[in-house]
Amino acid sequence: DIQMTQSPSSLSASVGDRVTITCRASQGIRNDLGWYQQKPEKAPKLLIYAASSLQSGVPSRFSGSGSGTEFTLTISSLLPEDFATYYCLQYNSYPWTFGQGTTVEIK
Amino acid sequence: QVQLVQSGSEVKEPGASVKVSCKASGYTFTNYGISWVRQAPGQGLEWMGWVSTYSGNTYYAQNLQGRVTMTTDTSTSTAYMELRSLRSDDTAVYYCARRVPSDYWGQGTLVTVSS
């Protein structure tokens, strides 16, 4: 199985900060990676697919990059509604696997 | 608009089975597969498996093999996930989701396993 190691597990940031979250795959997954945002008691929301493609309707302050084994999600300037938990998901091979999640908290 | 509407919460005793439904609308059901993902209280997301709505082919997470069955009914655009021999650590919110990677999700179904 492909392991997805996400870091950090949590971070504190202020409105307006630039935030970067990283996912590392235990083996190459090309660009078969998505990023999700989840708020409490809500279903996850797809932000990025194919490592760097912005899902329709998602603000442009979210961006993704990477290929192979190393990937990043960047929020260019945090807004209050961005405080949430973020997960990466590899869908290159079965079983698909999620990262452990990164909780973005208000500093 | 695309919607996935799941069945309601369930409370089950250990050893029992549960079957969660996920009714799709707003798109051609057989165009996209359905994934199932669960989330235990306070924990992260766990991918459970995927079913092709076109062929019925399935892929399951290794740790659920033998206990889980995912099916679809194309006549009603509904996907089903059945989990058997329930244990307390199966207590979770269960989600269905469309496509790869999943762009639309159901609202979640809380399954509580308790004696």
Contacts between the chains, C-beta under 8 A, distances in Angstrom:
chain1	res1	chain2	res2	distance
A	1	B	62	7.3
A	34	B	101	3.5
A	34	B	102	8.0
A	36	B	45	7.6
A	38	B	45	7.6
A	43	B	95	5.8
A	43	B	97	7.8
A	43	B	105	3.8
A	43	B	106	6.9
A	43	B	107	6.5
A	43	B	108	5.9
A	44	B	37	7.8
A	44	B	45	6.6
A	44	B	95	7.7
A	44	B	97	8.0
A	44	B	102	7.7
A	44	B	105	6.3
A	45	B	105	8.0
A	46	B	101	6.1
A	46	B	102	6.5
A	46	B	103	5.1
A	49	B	101	5.2
A	49	B	103	7.9
A	55	B	103	6.7
A	87	B	44	6.7
A	87	B	45	5.5
A	89	B	45	7.8
A	89	B	47	7.4
A	89	B	101	5.8
A	91	B	100	5.3
A	91	B	101	5.5
A	94	B	50	7.6
A	94	B	59	4.5
A	95	B	47	6.1
A	95	B	49	7.9
A	95	B	59	7.2
A	95	B	60	7.8
A	95	B	61	4.8
A	95	B	62	6.5
A	96	B	35	7.5
A	96	B	47	4.5
A	96	B	50	7.5
A	97	B	47	6.5
A	98	B	44	6.2
A	98	B	45	4.5
A	98	B	46	7.0
A	98	B	47	6.3
A	99	B	44	7.8
A	100	B	44	5.4
A	101	B	44	4.5
A	101	B	45	7.4
